[in-house]
Amino acid sequence: MKKALIALVAVALSLIQMTASAQPAPPLSDVQILGVTSDGAGYIWDEISFTQTTASMPLTGTTGYIAIYVQGTQLGSFPAIRNGGNVITTTQALPIQYVENSMGYIIGAIHYRQFDLADVTTGQFSATAINYYPPNQSITDFLYVHVE
């Protein structure tokens, strides 16, 4: 009987420790273009460093891809992607990869998008996210991309 009681208490304590906790969603604090690739480039990602302003590999083929890191909580479901100031209307969402801090809280997400290369030209790409919290300020990152 004593062993059963100890086992019951141990199970109850383990369930209590598994209870989820929450914190307020963090405000938007960063937007970074992490990489670009295309089907013509064999889907090999051109990984973009935080200080890099130009992609090193051209986008070729028919479909392009972009990975954008958004830290914090944004208004809407994904960042706006533009080419030469115009919204790329053919973007399609791919699975999102959530980023957690050391305590297991989600602090951001990597958004993957695909788009038709016929709808873009060589030039400035931008990714803009708007803060969920008023006054809804936006953060934009820029990358110069060569499209063949």
N, C-alpha and C positions, 0 to 999 in steps of 0.2 A: 504494500500500500504506500509506504514511504517513497519507494522508487517511482511509482506511478505519479505521485504528487509532484516530485522533483521534475520529472519529465514534462508534466503539464505546465508547470511554472516556466521551465526553459522554453517550451514552445510558445507560450504567451509572451515572454520577453523578446523572443526572436521576431514575433509578429509586430510587436510595438516598435522595434527598431526599423522595421521595413516600411513603416508609414511614410508616405511622401510628404515633403514639406515644400512650401512655395515662398517666393519673394516677389516684390513688384518687378514687372518687366523693365529692363534697363532702357533708357532713352537711346536713340540713334547716336552713335559716336564715330562710326567709320564706314566707308564704302571703298572697296579696292577691287579692281579688275585683276584676278589672279592668273588667268590664262585664256588663250584662244587656240583653236585648232580648226581643221576642216577635213572633209572626206578626201580631198585631193592631196592632203598632207599626211595621209595614212592615219589620221586621228591621233597623231603625236602632239601632245600639248606643248605649246610655247609658254612655259611658266614665267610669269611676269613678277619681277621683284617690286617691292613697295616704292622704289625710287625710279623705276624704269618708265620711260614715256613713249617708247616705240617698240612694237613687237618685232622680234628678230626673224620670224618665219612668215612668209606670205600665206594668205588664205587662198586656196585653189580648189577647184572642183565645183560642186553644186550646193553643198551645205556647209555652213560655218557654225561654230560652237563657241560659247563664251562662258567663263566661270567668274562669278562676282561674289565677293564676301561682303556681307552686311552685318555689322556689329551693332546690336541693340534692336529696338523695336521700330519697324517701319510702318508707315501708313500704306495699306494695300498689300497685295500678296507677293509682289516681286518688284525689283528695281526697273525703272524705265531705261531702255537701251536705245541710244541714238547713234546715227552716222551722219556726220556733217550737220548736226543740229536737228535732223529729222528723225522722228521715232521710227524704228525698224518695225514695221507692222506684221512681218511674217514670223516673229519670234514665237517659239513654242516652249512651254515649260517642260523641263526634265526633272527627275527626282532631286529633291533638296537634301543637302547634307547639313545636319545641325551641328553646331559647335558648342561644347560645354566647357565650363571652367573647372577648376580642380575640385570643387564641391559638388559637381554634377548638375549645376544649373545651366540651362541653355542661355548663351550670351549672344548668339548670332547664328547665321546660316550662310552656306555657300549655295548660291542659286546657279543652276546650269540651264542655259537656254540654247536652242538651235534656231537658225534662221537661213533663209535662202540667200545664197551669195549673189544671185542675179539682182537682188534688191539693195545691195550696198556697193559702195565704191571705195577706192583707196582714199584714206583720210582719217579724220579724227572720230574715234568711237568714244562714247561716254556712257557711264552708268550712274543713274541718279536715284537715290532713295530719299523719302520724306519722313521726317520724325513723326511718330504716332502722336506724341504729346505736343500740345500747343506751346509755342506759336508755329509748330509744324515746319521748322527750318529744314532745308534739304542739304545733302552732301553729295558731291559729284566727283567721280574719278575719270580721268581721260587717258586714252591710249591711241597712238597713231598706228594704223594697220594698213599694210599693202595688200590689195585684193587683185588677184590675177584672173 
